[in-house]
Amino acid sequence: MYTKRNPAWTLFLLSTLPTGWTLSFEIPSTPPANSSGILSAAPVGVSFEFFAFPGYMQDVPGTAQCLANLEAAAGASPTIRIGGTTHIAAAQTAVGAVSNLSAFELGNEPDAYSNSDPIAEGNTWSASADASTQVSWQESVASAIGKTDIIQAGVFSSKKTFNVQELSAAEGSAAAYVKSFSDHYYPQTAGYDNLELLMNHTAIKNSISWAVDEITAAKNLSKDFVMGETNSATGIGGGADVSPTYGAALWVLDYVLQAVLIDIKELYFHQGTIGNCRYCWWGRYDMGAPYYGAYMASLALSGASRIAEFDTGDPRYAAYAIYSGDAPVKVLLYNSDYFTGGTRDSVNFTISGIPNTAATAQRLTSSSATNRVDEGATVTIAGQWFANGTCIQTGTESLETTAVSDGEATFTVAAAEALLISIV
């Protein structure tokens, strides 16, 4: 379901730093106090509409390969959400037929319900009415299939109503049936989209700050909080000026890292109608540029236990340390300066505390933030790309090797680029 959301925040963009500007930070040898909780094995997931799921599986040749690529990158299978059915009896059939079923999501964007919907029974639909009804649904579905810890409870707290705080307070004994709480989130609205704002690191960080209280409410019941449906912009498959672009790939990457940093366990990026979807990661004939951000995020978080962000000295430039166990193993650098042509500025990141004599890196890049793969532009990760139609990884891998002296090395990241560095 889609509803119109106008941007509720304003970003004051600073002028780009001159090429050669250096930002410095040190990697703590163990996860610092501001690090995330324990990460899921594969935080990057995929959401399909119920009606579209069979088509993606049967009629789109690249689907299996695209999912396999994400699994190979993450080291674990991406979780898939299939949304859009209202038949409670479907739960009984699914339990018997799906061996790897994780949960049933109940409550799809309840802000859109009205007194004309059957469940409202002619009354105004409110957050309290929704909470009461959801608890009843949870008890009915879970009892019918004889399971606990099986419901993903849906809210719409990004709309400032129908939130986890209210729903969790109404759970009572029904909390035993709940596995996680789920929200839907789209930062922009088709027709009001702004790519420079979408991919800006400060905007990404600020735009999901509302989720912190929701995550806390879920944790108070020992439950996870997930983004059950999310993507760059609302509308019919996203915004024309933002959703199909390389800049949206950069948004996906930084958004995933910011989300897991505040303990959002999983994110399910929505894939819309086949052939009419701007934010989709792949289609029958072409790849979508945002897929590269999902793949890069999966690579970054592969085998990771925690992630921490470091102050780079400028809010447009992100630096993340990624830990396996208690040891730093990777660094992700992101330059969110907007670039569409002309002179491409860059920033140097000097990193100390590297426990090795050399570091290898994979660079996510394209020649413009507005580039679209479906219009013939190229996006690469370490020199490789994914073939249109098949999603097969193509090209020769080009890793960048940098010498480390006394635990320190400098890496250059151009405007609208990201660099994933292995430091062990």
HUWO-V141797 format. One record per residue. N is the residue number from 1. RES is the residue in three letters. OMEGA is omega in radians with two decimals (none if undefined). Layout:
# HUWO-V141797
<<N | RES | OMEGA> <N | RES | OMEGA>>
This chain:
# HUWO-V141797
<<1 | MET | -3.10> <2 | TYR | 3.04> <3 | THR | -3.06> <4 | LYS | 3.10> <5 | ARG | 3.07> <6 | ASN | 3.12> <7 | PRO | -3.06> <8 | ALA | -3.11> <9 | TRP | -3.13> <10 | THR | 3.14> <11 | LEU | 3.06> <12 | PHE | -3.07> <13 | LEU | 3.10> <14 | LEU | 3.08> <15 | SER | -3.12> <16 | THR | 3.07> <17 | LEU | -3.14> <18 | PRO | 3.08> <19 | THR | -3.14> <20 | GLY | 3.08> <21 | TRP | -3.08> <22 | THR | 3.03> <23 | LEU | -3.04> <24 | SER | 3.00> <25 | PHE | -3.13> <26 | GLU | 3.13> <27 | ILE | 3.03> <28 | PRO | -3.09> <29 | SER | 3.05> <30 | THR | -3.11> <31 | PRO | -3.12> <32 | PRO | -3.09> <33 | ALA | -3.11> <34 | ASN | -3.13> <35 | SER | 3.14> <36 | SER | 2.91> <37 | GLY | 3.12> <38 | ILE | -3.06> <39 | LEU | 2.96> <40 | SER | -3.11> <41 | ALA | -3.14> <42 | ALA | -3.09> <43 | PRO | -3.10> <44 | VAL | 3.14> <45 | GLY | -3.08> <46 | VAL | 3.11> <47 | SER | 3.08> <48 | PHE | 2.95> <49 | GLU | -3.12> <50 | PHE | -3.09> <51 | PHE | -3.05> <52 | ALA | -3.03> <53 | PHE | 3.14> <54 | PRO | 3.13> <55 | GLY | 3.11> <56 | TYR | -3.08> <57 | MET | -2.99> <58 | GLN | -2.99> <59 | ASP | -3.13> <60 | VAL | -3.00> <61 | PRO | -3.04> <62 | GLY | -3.01> <63 | THR | -3.09> <64 | ALA | -3.12> <65 | GLN | 3.12> <66 | CYS | 3.09> <67 | LEU | 3.11> <68 | ALA | 3.09> <69 | ASN | 3.13> <70 | LEU | 3.10> <71 | GLU | 3.13> <72 | ALA | -3.13> <73 | ALA | -3.07> <74 | ALA | -3.04> <75 | GLY | 3.11> <76 | ALA | -3.10> <77 | SER | 3.05> <78 | PRO | 3.09> <79 | THR | -3.11> <80 | ILE | 3.03> <81 | ARG | 3.06> <82 | ILE | -3.02> <83 | GLY | 2.95> <84 | GLY | 3.06> <85 | THR | 3.14> <86 | THR | -3.08> <87 | HIS | 3.11> <88 | ILE | 3.11> <89 | ALA | 3.11> <90 | ALA | -3.14> <91 | ALA | -3.12> <92 | GLN | 3.11> <93 | THR | -3.10> <94 | ALA | -3.13> <95 | VAL | -3.13> <96 | GLY | -3.02> <97 | ALA | -3.04> <98 | VAL | -3.05> <99 | SER | -3.10> <100 | ASN | 3.12> <101 | LEU | -3.14> <102 | SER | -3.08> <103 | ALA | 2.97> <104 | PHE | 3.09> <105 | GLU | 3.09> <106 | LEU | 3.12> <107 | GLY | -3.09> <108 | ASN | 3.11> <109 | GLU | -3.05> <110 | PRO | 3.09> <111 | ASP | -3.10> <112 | ALA | 3.14> <113 | TYR | 3.12> <114 | SER | -3.11> <115 | ASN | 3.08> <116 | SER | 3.09> <117 | ASP | -3.08> <118 | PRO | -3.08> <119 | ILE | -3.13> <120 | ALA | 3.14> <121 | GLU | 3.08> <122 | GLY | -3.12> <123 | ASN | 3.05> <124 | THR | 3.14> <125 | TRP | -3.07> <126 | SER | 3.11> <127 | ALA | -3.13> <128 | SER | 3.08> <129 | ALA | 3.12> <130 | ASP | -3.13> <131 | ALA | 3.14> <132 | SER | -3.13> <133 | THR | 3.14> <134 | GLN | 3.11> <135 | VAL | 3.10> <136 | SER | 3.10> <137 | TRP | -3.12> <138 | GLN | -3.13> <139 | GLU | -3.11> <140 | SER | -3.10> <141 | VAL | -3.09> <142 | ALA | 3.11> <143 | SER | -3.11> <144 | ALA | -3.12> <145 | ILE | 3.06> <146 | GLY | -3.11> <147 | LYS | 2.93> <148 | THR | 3.09> <149 | ASP | -3.00> <150 | ILE | -3.06> <151 | ILE | 2.94> <152 | GLN | -2.98> <153 | ALA | -3.02> <154 | GLY | 3.09> <155 | VAL | 3.02> <156 | PHE | -3.05> <157 | SER | 3.07> <158 | SER | 3.04> <159 | LYS | 3.09> <160 | LYS | 3.06> <161 | THR | 3.10> <162 | PHE | -3.00> <163 | ASN | -3.13> <164 | VAL | -3.11> <165 | GLN | 3.14> <166 | GLU | -3.12> <167 | LEU | -3.13> <168 | SER | 3.12> <169 | ALA | -3.12> <170 | ALA | -2.99> <171 | GLU | -3.09> <172 | GLY | -3.11> <173 | SER | 3.12> <174 | ALA | 3.12> <175 | ALA | 3.12> <176 | ALA | -3.13> <177 | TYR | -3.02> <178 | VAL | 3.06> <179 | LYS | -3.08> <180 | SER | 3.02> <181 | PHE | -3.01> <182 | SER | 3.05> <183 | ASP | 3.01> <184 | HIS | -3.07> <185 | TYR | 3.03> <186 | TYR | -3.04> <187 | PRO | -3.10> <188 | GLN | -3.12> <189 | THR | 3.09> <190 | ALA | -3.07> <191 | GLY | 3.08> <192 | TYR | -3.00> <193 | ASP | -3.07> <194 | ASN | -3.04> <195 | LEU | 3.13> <196 | GLU | 3.11> <197 | LEU | -3.11> <198 | LEU | -3.02> <199 | MET | -3.12> <200 | ASN | -3.06> <201 | HIS | 3.14> <202 | THR | 3.13> <203 | ALA | 3.12> <204 | ILE | -3.13> <205 | LYS | -3.08> <206 | ASN | -2.98> <207 | SER | 3.09> <208 | ILE | 3.14> <209 | SER | 3.12> <210 | TRP | -3.04> <211 | ALA | -3.05> <212 | VAL | 3.14> <213 | ASP | 3.10> <214 | GLU | 3.11> <215 | ILE | 3.12> <216 | THR | 3.12> <217 | ALA | 3.10> <218 | ALA | 3.13> <219 | LYS | 3.13> <220 | ASN | 3.03> <221 | LEU | -3.12> <222 | SER | 3.12> <223 | LYS | 3.06> <224 | ASP | 3.03> <225 | PHE | -3.14> <226 | VAL | 2.94> <227 | MET | -3.04> <228 | GLY | 3.06> <229 | GLU | -3.09> <230 | THR | 2.97> <231 | ASN | -2.92> <232 | SER | -3.06> <233 | ALA | 3.08> <234 | THR | -3.10> <235 | GLY | 3.11> <236 | ILE | 3.12> <237 | GLY | 3.05> <238 | GLY | -3.11> <239 | GLY | -3.06> <240 | ALA | -3.05> <241 | ASP | -3.09> <242 | VAL | -2.88> <243 | SER | -3.11> <244 | PRO | -2.92> <245 | THR | 3.00> <246 | TYR | 3.08> <247 | GLY | 3.07> <248 | ALA | 3.05> <249 | ALA | 3.10> <250 | LEU | 3.06> <251 | TRP | 3.13> <252 | VAL | -3.10> <253 | LEU | -3.07> <254 | ASP | 3.10> <255 | TYR | 3.10> <256 | VAL | -3.11> <257 | LEU | 3.08> <258 | GLN | -3.12> <259 | ALA | -3.12> <260 | VAL | 3.10> <261 | LEU | 3.13> <262 | ILE | 3.02> <263 | ASP | 2.84> <264 | ILE | -2.95> <265 | LYS | -3.11> <266 | GLU | 3.09> <267 | LEU | -3.12> <268 | TYR | -3.08> <269 | PHE | -2.98> <270 | HIS | 3.05> <271 | GLN | -3.00> <272 | GLY | -3.08> <273 | THR | -3.14> <274 | ILE | 3.13> <275 | GLY | 3.12> <276 | ASN | -2.99> <277 | CYS | -3.09> <278 | ARG | -3.10> <279 | TYR | -3.11> <280 | CYS | -3.08> <281 | TRP | 3.07> <282 | TRP | 3.10> <283 | GLY | -3.12> <284 | ARG | -2.96> <285 | TYR | -3.04> <286 | ASP | 2.95> <287 | MET | 3.01> <288 | GLY | -3.12> <289 | ALA | -3.11> <290 | PRO | 3.11> <291 | TYR | -3.12> <292 | TYR | 3.07> <293 | GLY | 3.11> <294 | ALA | 3.14> <295 | TYR | 3.13> <296 | MET | 3.11> <297 | ALA | 3.11> <298 | SER | 3.06> <299 | LEU | -3.09> <300 | ALA | -3.03> <301 | LEU | 3.12> <302 | SER | 3.12> <303 | GLY | -3.06> <304 | ALA | 3.05> <305 | SER | -3.14> <306 | ARG | 3.08> <307 | ILE | 3.10> <308 | ALA | 3.10> <309 | GLU | 3.14> <310 | PHE | 3.09> <311 | ASP | -3.13> <312 | THR | -3.11> <313 | GLY | 3.09> <314 | ASP | -3.02> <315 | PRO | 3.13> <316 | ARG | -3.03> <317 | TYR | -3.05> <318 | ALA | 3.03> <319 | ALA | -3.12> <320 | TYR | 2.97> <321 | ALA | -3.08> <322 | ILE | -3.00> <323 | TYR | 2.93> <324 | SER | -2.94> <325 | GLY | 3.10> <326 | ASP | -3.07> <327 | ALA | 3.07> <328 | PRO | -3.11> <329 | VAL | -3.12> <330 | LYS | 2.99> <331 | VAL | 3.07> <332 | LEU | 3.12> <333 | LEU | -3.12> <334 | TYR | 3.05> <335 | ASN | -3.04> <336 | SER | 3.05> <337 | ASP | -3.09> <338 | TYR | -3.11> <339 | PHE | 3.10> <340 | THR | 3.12> <341 | GLY | -3.12> <342 | GLY | -3.14> <343 | THR | -3.09> <344 | ARG | 3.12> <345 | ASP | 3.14> <346 | SER | 3.13> <347 | VAL | 3.05> <348 | ASN | 3.04> <349 | PHE | 3.05> <350 | THR | -3.03> <351 | ILE | 3.04> <352 | SER | -3.10> <353 | GLY | 3.12> <354 | ILE | -3.05> <355 | PRO | -3.12> <356 | ASN | -3.14> <357 | THR | 3.10> <358 | ALA | 3.11> <359 | ALA | 3.09> <360 | THR | -3.03> <361 | ALA | 3.03> <362 | GLN | -3.05> <363 | ARG | 2.99> <364 | LEU | -3.05> <365 | THR | 2.99> <366 | SER | -3.01> <367 | SER | 3.12> <368 | SER | 3.10> <369 | ALA | -3.09> <370 | THR | -3.10> <371 | ASN | 3.08> <372 | ARG | 3.10> <373 | VAL | -3.12> <374 | ASP | 3.05> <375 | GLU | 3.02> <376 | GLY | 3.13> <377 | ALA | -3.10> <378 | THR | 2.96> <379 | VAL | -3.12> <380 | THR | 2.94> <381 | ILE | -3.07> <382 | ALA | 3.07> <383 | GLY | -3.10> <384 | GLN | 3.12> <385 | TRP | -3.12> <386 | PHE | -3.02> <387 | ALA | 3.06> <388 | ASN | 3.08> <389 | GLY | -3.08> <390 | THR | -3.09> <391 | CYS | 3.11> <392 | ILE | 3.12> <393 | GLN | -2.96> <394 | THR | 3.11> <395 | GLY | -3.13> <396 | THR | -3.13> <397 | GLU | -3.14> <398 | SER | 3.11> <399 | LEU | 3.12> <400 | GLU | -3.12> <401 | THR | -3.14> <402 | THR | 3.11> <403 | ALA | 3.11> <404 | VAL | -3.14> <405 | SER | -3.12> <406 | ASP | 3.09> <407 | GLY | -3.04> <408 | GLU | 3.07> <409 | ALA | 3.14> <410 | THR | -3.11> <411 | PHE | -3.14> <412 | THR | 3.12> <413 | VAL | -3.13> <414 | ALA | 3.08> <415 | ALA | 3.14> <416 | ALA | 3.04> <417 | GLU | 3.01> <418 | ALA | -3.09> <419 | LEU | 3.09> <420 | LEU | -3.01> <421 | ILE | 3.01> <422 | SER | -3.03> <423 | ILE | 3.09> <424 | VAL | none>>
